[in-house]
Amino acid sequence: MSGIKIKQSLLEIANRVNSSTTLEEVYAQLALLADIEASEEQEKRGEVYTHDTVVKKSKKWLK
């Protein structure tokens, strides 16, 4: 995650924080956003499987 993206994400999360929000919840939100960004980058690089491919591969895995 780039520095600018981290700052934007932190500001978005901070706007949703209330008196009952825990630090662990903030960490979880930031981790989720980082995972989503990483997934989007993988998709841009073509590192994805179609649903049909996953179904076919999973049949082999589940034997």
N, CA, C and O atoms as a Tinker XYZ file with bonds, in Angstrom:
   252  protein
     1  N      0.854000   -1.170000    0.000000    73     2
     2  CA     0.000000    0.000000    0.000000    64     1     3
     3  C      0.900000    1.233000    0.000000    63     2     4     5
     4  O      1.826000    1.327000    0.806000    81     3
     5  N      0.637000    2.160000   -0.883000    73     3     6
     6  CA     1.448000    3.368000   -0.954000    64     5     7
     7  C      1.140000    4.301000    0.217000    63     6     8     9
     8  O      0.099000    4.187000    0.865000    81     7
     9  N      2.050000    5.209000    0.468000    73     7    10
    10  CA     1.877000    6.143000    1.578000    64     9    11
    11  C      0.608000    6.968000    1.470000    63    10    12    13
    12  O     -0.086000    7.191000    2.462000    81    11
    13  N      0.308000    7.420000    0.254000    73    11    14
    14  CA    -0.903000    8.220000    0.044000    64    13    15
    15  C     -2.143000    7.381000    0.291000    63    14    16    17
    16  O     -3.097000    7.835000    0.922000    81    15
    17  N     -2.124000    6.149000   -0.213000    73    15    18
    18  CA    -3.275000    5.258000   -0.041000    64    17    19
    19  C     -3.479000    4.917000    1.442000    63    18    20    21
    20  O     -4.616000    4.840000    1.909000    81    19
    21  N     -2.388000    4.715000    2.175000    73    19    22
    22  CA    -2.497000    4.432000    3.608000    64    21    23
    23  C     -3.147000    5.605000    4.322000    63    22    24    25
    24  O     -4.033000    5.424000    5.156000    81    23
    25  N     -2.698000    6.809000    3.986000    73    23    26
    26  CA    -3.253000    7.998000    4.630000    64    25    27
    27  C     -4.739000    8.122000    4.329000    63    26    28    29
    28  O     -5.527000    8.401000    5.232000    81    27
    29  N     -5.136000    7.920000    3.075000    73    27    30
    30  CA    -6.550000    7.978000    2.707000    64    29    31
    31  C     -7.360000    6.932000    3.467000    63    30    32    33
    32  O     -8.448000    7.216000    3.968000    81    31
    33  N     -6.821000    5.730000    3.544000    73    31    34
    34  CA    -7.517000    4.644000    4.250000    64    33    35
    35  C     -7.657000    4.958000    5.726000    63    34    36    37
    36  O     -8.718000    4.744000    6.313000    81    35
    37  N     -6.593000    5.462000    6.329000    73    35    38
    38  CA    -6.651000    5.809000    7.751000    64    37    39
    39  C     -7.682000    6.906000    8.017000    63    38    40    41
    40  O     -8.415000    6.847000    9.003000    81    39
    41  N     -7.736000    7.899000    7.143000    73    39    42
    42  CA    -8.719000    8.973000    7.309000    64    41    43
    43  C    -10.140000    8.448000    7.186000    63    42    44    45
    44  O    -11.019000    8.851000    7.947000    81    43
    45  N    -10.372000    7.544000    6.225000    73    43    46
    46  CA   -11.702000    6.945000    6.069000    64    45    47
    47  C    -12.086000    6.151000    7.312000    63    46    48    49
    48  O    -13.212000    6.247000    7.800000    81    47
    49  N    -11.143000    5.372000    7.816000    73    47    50
    50  CA   -11.406000    4.571000    9.016000    64    49    51
    51  C    -11.643000    5.486000   10.209000    63    50    52    53
    52  O    -12.560000    5.253000   10.996000    81    51
    53  N    -10.823000    6.526000   10.349000    73    51    54
    54  CA   -10.951000    7.460000   11.476000    64    53    55
    55  C    -12.322000    8.122000   11.498000    63    54    56    57
    56  O    -12.859000    8.395000   12.571000    81    55
    57  N    -12.886000    8.379000   10.343000    73    55    58
    58  CA   -14.212000    9.003000   10.283000    64    57    59
    59  C    -15.311000    8.072000   10.775000    63    58    60    61
    60  O    -16.400000    8.532000   11.120000    81    59
    61  N    -15.040000    6.761000   10.811000    73    59    62
    62  CA   -16.041000    5.792000   11.275000    64    61    63
    63  C    -15.816000    5.351000   12.728000    63    62    64    65
    64  O    -16.625000    4.614000   13.290000    81    63
    65  N    -14.721000    5.805000   13.325000    73    63    66
    66  CA   -14.401000    5.409000   14.701000    64    65    67
    67  C    -15.354000    6.106000   15.671000    63    66    68    69
    68  O    -15.657000    7.292000   15.542000    81    67
    69  N    -15.813000    5.321000   16.649000    73    67    70
    70  CA   -16.625000    5.906000   17.719000    64    69    71
    71  C    -16.037000    5.477000   19.064000    63    70    72    73
    72  O    -14.982000    4.844000   19.105000    81    71
    73  N    -16.697000    5.809000   20.135000    73    71    74
    74  CA   -16.143000    5.553000   21.468000    64    73    75
    75  C    -15.992000    4.065000   21.790000    63    74    76    77
    76  O    -15.228000    3.706000   22.685000    81    75
    77  N    -16.698000    3.211000   21.083000    73    75    78
    78  CA   -16.592000    1.770000   21.362000    64    77    79
    79  C    -15.658000    1.037000   20.393000    63    78    80    81
    80  O    -15.465000   -0.171000   20.526000    81    79
    81  N    -15.084000    1.740000   19.435000    73    79    82
    82  CA   -14.192000    1.117000   18.459000    64    81    83
    83  C    -12.870000    0.750000   19.120000    63    82    84    85
    84  O    -12.277000    1.558000   19.835000    81    83
    85  N    -12.417000   -0.469000   18.877000    73    83    86
    86  CA   -11.146000   -0.914000   19.444000    64    85    87
    87  C    -10.025000   -0.751000   18.418000    63    86    88    89
    88  O    -10.267000   -0.640000   17.216000    81    87
    89  N     -8.814000   -0.740000   18.919000    73    87    90
    90  CA    -7.659000   -0.650000   18.043000    64    89    91
    91  C     -7.584000   -1.871000   17.127000    63    90    92    93
    92  O     -7.176000   -1.760000   15.971000    81    91
    93  N     -7.978000   -3.029000   17.644000    73    91    94
    94  CA    -7.993000   -4.245000   16.838000    64    93    95
    95  C     -8.950000   -4.115000   15.658000    63    94    96    97
    96  O     -8.657000   -4.610000   14.570000    81    95
    97  N    -10.085000   -3.459000   15.857000    73    95    98
    98  CA   -11.037000   -3.251000   14.763000    64    97    99
    99  C    -10.451000   -2.323000   13.697000    63    98   100   101
   100  O    -10.674000   -2.523000   12.503000    81    99
   101  N     -9.708000   -1.318000   14.131000    73    99   102
   102  CA    -9.051000   -0.412000   13.190000    64   101   103
   103  C     -8.009000   -1.184000   12.386000    63   102   104   105
   104  O     -7.936000   -1.044000   11.165000    81   103
   105  N     -7.197000   -2.004000   13.073000    73   103   106
   106  CA    -6.199000   -2.841000   12.387000    64   105   107
   107  C     -6.860000   -3.763000   11.369000    63   106   108   109
   108  O     -6.369000   -3.926000   10.253000    81   107
   109  N     -7.983000   -4.365000   11.768000    73   107   110
   110  CA    -8.684000   -5.302000   10.886000    64   109   111
   111  C     -9.189000   -4.587000    9.633000    63   110   112   113
   112  O     -9.094000   -5.127000    8.531000    81   111
   113  N     -9.718000   -3.394000    9.794000    73   111   114
   114  CA   -10.189000   -2.622000    8.643000    64   113   115
   115  C     -9.044000   -2.264000    7.709000    63   114   116   117
   116  O     -9.177000   -2.372000    6.490000    81   115
   117  N     -7.922000   -1.840000    8.274000    73   115   118
   118  CA    -6.763000   -1.483000    7.466000    64   117   119
   119  C     -6.210000   -2.706000    6.736000    63   118   120   121
   120  O     -5.827000   -2.615000    5.570000    81   119
   121  N     -6.168000   -3.845000    7.418000    73   119   122
   122  CA    -5.703000   -5.080000    6.799000    64   121   123
   123  C     -6.635000   -5.496000    5.663000    63   122   124   125
   124  O     -6.173000   -5.946000    4.615000    81   123
   125  N     -7.938000   -5.349000    5.866000    73   123   126
   126  CA    -8.904000   -5.683000    4.823000    64   125   127
   127  C     -8.688000   -4.807000    3.590000    63   126   128   129
   128  O     -8.690000   -5.307000    2.466000    81   127
   129  N     -8.504000   -3.512000    3.795000    73   127   130
   130  CA    -8.269000   -2.608000    2.673000    64   129   131
   131  C     -6.973000   -2.955000    1.941000    63   130   132   133
   132  O     -6.917000   -2.877000    0.714000    81   131
   133  N     -5.935000   -3.336000    2.682000    73   131   134
   134  CA    -4.665000   -3.739000    2.066000    64   133   135
   135  C     -4.852000   -5.006000    1.242000    63   134   136   137
   136  O     -4.304000   -5.118000    0.146000    81   135
   137  N     -5.625000   -5.966000    1.762000    73   135   138
   138  CA    -5.888000   -7.203000    1.025000    64   137   139
   139  C     -6.674000   -6.940000   -0.256000    63   138   140   141
   140  O     -6.400000   -7.539000   -1.296000    81   139
   141  N     -7.646000   -6.046000   -0.172000    73   139   142
   142  CA    -8.435000   -5.701000   -1.353000    64   141   143
   143  C     -7.545000   -5.057000   -2.410000    63   142   144   145
   144  O     -7.639000   -5.383000   -3.593000    81   143
   145  N     -6.682000   -4.142000   -1.975000    73   143   146
   146  CA    -5.771000   -3.492000   -2.922000    64   145   147
   147  C     -4.833000   -4.507000   -3.564000    63   146   148   149
   148  O     -4.583000   -4.446000   -4.768000    81   147
   149  N     -4.314000   -5.437000   -2.773000    73   147   150
   150  CA    -3.426000   -6.470000   -3.313000    64   149   151
   151  C     -4.168000   -7.338000   -4.326000    63   150   152   153
   152  O     -3.603000   -7.702000   -5.358000    81   151
   153  N     -5.412000   -7.670000   -4.046000    73   151   154
   154  CA    -6.225000   -8.471000   -4.968000    64   153   155
   155  C     -6.472000   -7.727000   -6.273000    63   154   156   157
   156  O     -6.435000   -8.321000   -7.351000    81   155
   157  N     -6.721000   -6.434000   -6.174000    73   155   158
   158  CA    -6.934000   -5.636000   -7.378000    64   157   159
   159  C     -5.667000   -5.591000   -8.227000    63   158   160   161
   160  O     -5.744000   -5.628000   -9.455000    81   159
   161  N     -4.519000   -5.512000   -7.594000    73   159   162
   162  CA    -3.250000   -5.523000   -8.326000    64   161   163
   163  C     -3.027000   -6.872000   -9.009000    63   162   164   165
   164  O     -2.559000   -6.921000  -10.146000    81   163
   165  N     -3.363000   -7.967000   -8.319000    73   163   166
   166  CA    -3.251000   -9.299000   -8.923000    64   165   167
   167  C     -4.152000   -9.409000  -10.147000    63   166   168   169
   168  O     -3.769000   -9.987000  -11.164000    81   167
   169  N     -5.347000   -8.851000  -10.038000    73   167   170
   170  CA    -6.273000   -8.899000  -11.164000    64   169   171
   171  C     -5.710000   -8.116000  -12.353000    63   170   172   173
   172  O     -5.808000   -8.571000  -13.492000    81   171
   173  N     -5.128000   -6.960000  -12.100000    73   171   174
   174  CA    -4.537000   -6.161000  -13.177000    64   173   175
   175  C     -3.415000   -6.916000  -13.887000    63   174   176   177
   176  O     -3.222000   -6.755000  -15.092000    81   175
   177  N     -2.675000   -7.738000  -13.141000    73   175   178
   178  CA    -1.582000   -8.520000  -13.716000    64   177   179
   179  C     -2.068000   -9.818000  -14.344000    63   178   180   181
   180  O     -1.270000  -10.576000  -14.894000    81   179
   181  N     -3.368000  -10.080000  -14.269000    73   179   182
   182  CA    -3.924000  -11.285000  -14.869000    64   181   183
   183  C     -3.731000  -12.533000  -14.023000    63   182   184   185
   184  O     -3.850000  -13.649000  -14.529000    81   183
   185  N     -3.438000  -12.358000  -12.754000    73   183   186
   186  CA    -3.201000  -13.484000  -11.848000    64   185   187
   187  C     -4.494000  -13.920000  -11.180000    63   186   188   189
   188  O     -4.608000  -13.923000   -9.954000    81   187
   189  N     -5.467000  -14.288000  -12.007000    73   187   190
   190  CA    -6.778000  -14.681000  -11.490000    64   189   191
   191  C     -7.258000  -15.946000  -12.191000    63   190   192   193
   192  O     -6.778000  -16.292000  -13.271000    81   191
   193  N     -8.204000  -16.625000  -11.569000    73   191   194
   194  CA    -8.860000  -17.779000  -12.167000    64   193   195
   195  C    -10.331000  -17.432000  -12.376000    63   194   196   197
   196  O    -10.929000  -16.711000  -11.577000    81   195
   197  N    -10.902000  -17.949000  -13.447000    73   195   198
   198  CA   -12.341000  -17.807000  -13.644000    64   197   199
   199  C    -13.048000  -18.772000  -12.688000    63   198   200   201
   200  O    -12.430000  -19.673000  -12.123000    81   199
   201  N    -14.323000  -18.568000  -12.525000    73   199   202
   202  CA   -15.111000  -19.453000  -11.670000    64   201   203
   203  C    -15.047000  -20.888000  -12.186000    63   202   204   205
   204  O    -14.874000  -21.827000  -11.409000    81   203
   205  N    -15.187000  -21.051000  -13.498000    73   203   206
   206  CA   -15.144000  -22.396000  -14.092000    64   205   207
   207  C    -13.810000  -23.084000  -13.832000    63   206   208   209
   208  O    -13.776000  -24.281000  -13.545000    81   207
   209  N    -12.714000  -22.338000  -13.928000    73   207   210
   210  CA   -11.389000  -22.912000  -13.663000    64   209   211
   211  C    -11.280000  -23.370000  -12.216000    63   210   212   213
   212  O    -10.737000  -24.440000  -11.939000    81   211
   213  N    -11.792000  -22.569000  -11.303000    73   211   214
   214  CA   -11.742000  -22.941000   -9.881000    64   213   215
   215  C    -12.564000  -24.200000   -9.631000    63   214   216   217
   216  O    -12.142000  -25.077000   -8.878000    81   215
   217  N    -13.723000  -24.294000  -10.250000    73   215   218
   218  CA   -14.562000  -25.489000  -10.087000    64   217   219
   219  C    -13.814000  -26.719000  -10.587000    63   218   220   221
   220  O    -13.801000  -27.753000   -9.920000    81   219
   221  N    -13.191000  -26.610000  -11.759000    73   219   222
   222  CA   -12.450000  -27.745000  -12.313000    64   221   223
   223  C    -11.270000  -28.127000  -11.428000    63   222   224   225
   224  O    -11.048000  -29.308000  -11.163000    81   223
   225  N    -10.512000  -27.131000  -10.970000    73   223   226
   226  CA    -9.350000  -27.405000  -10.122000    64   225   227
   227  C     -9.775000  -27.985000   -8.772000    63   226   228   229
   228  O     -9.120000  -28.880000   -8.238000    81   227
   229  N    -10.867000  -27.471000   -8.231000    73   227   230
   230  CA   -11.294000  -27.943000   -6.916000    64   229   231
   231  C    -11.745000  -29.402000   -6.957000    63   230   232   233
   232  O    -11.624000  -30.111000   -5.959000    81   231
   233  N    -12.259000  -29.855000   -8.091000    73   231   234
   234  CA   -12.633000  -31.264000   -8.199000    64   233   235
   235  C    -11.403000  -32.148000   -8.071000    63   234   236   237
   236  O    -11.471000  -33.227000   -7.482000    81   235
   237  N    -10.282000  -31.700000   -8.616000    73   235   238
   238  CA    -9.031000  -32.445000   -8.478000    64   237   239
   239  C     -8.529000  -32.386000   -7.043000    63   238   240   241
   240  O     -8.051000  -33.387000   -6.509000    81   239
   241  N     -8.635000  -31.212000   -6.415000    73   239   242
   242  CA    -8.130000  -31.026000   -5.055000    64   241   243
   243  C     -8.921000  -31.842000   -4.043000    63   242   244   245
   244  O     -8.368000  -32.308000   -3.048000    81   243
   245  N    -10.211000  -32.016000   -4.296000    73   243   246
   246  CA   -11.088000  -32.650000   -3.310000    64   245   247
   247  C    -11.226000  -34.153000   -3.477000    63   246   248   249
   248  O    -12.054000  -34.779000   -2.816000    81   247
   249  N    -10.419000  -34.735000   -4.355000    73   247   250
   250  CA   -10.483000  -36.198000   -4.540000    64   249   251
   251  C     -9.893000  -36.904000   -3.350000    63   250   252
   252  O     -9.856000  -38.134000   -3.318000    81   251
